[in-house]
Amino acid sequence: MPSAHDRLGAALILVDGVEAGAIHRSVLERVSEIGARLCCCCALKLGGLPASYASAALRQLGRDLEEVMAFAQAARRTGWVLGDLAAAPGDGPVPVMDTPDGRLWARSAHGFELHGPGGVRQITELPGTPGTAARAPLPQLIAPLAAAAARAELLEVAEPED
């Protein structure tokens, strides 16, 4: 199974300087978009990477993420999951991963699509990835970031290094 470094659009979550997971940029963009609507300036900062939080800013980020997740829940905002792949595309499709058969994209209305030499086809399963494609509540996609923020003294969200 590919690592976070192999995925398209992945950002790394670092807790106290140690890699704690990955999150798709589209999820961060939705957090930033909702944060802007709610005047949550720490959440808004996640729209541009790298982002770093410590002390008071980290506590404010935690509160901002709670507000963003509550809004996303009330508005029934969703994204898509397929195994451990997760994305929250907005108006346009977002690239998720390159595979031997082509590039995997996520679309808000259609889920995951494979763009390859034979054209475009919607997929529900991906070899080597457990489970099937399904809609997921946006707060579920944000939860790993919120959990990392809750246990960190220093939280960083950054592009993977090559």
Protein Blocks (a to p, Z undefined) as FASTA:
>chain_A
ZZfklpghiacddeehiafbdcdfklmmmmmmmmmmnopaklmmmmpccdddehjlmmmm
mmmmmmmmmmmmmnopacddehjaccddffbccdfbdcfkbccdddfklopadddfkocc
ddfbdehiacjdddddfklmmmmmmmmmmmpmbdcdddddZZ
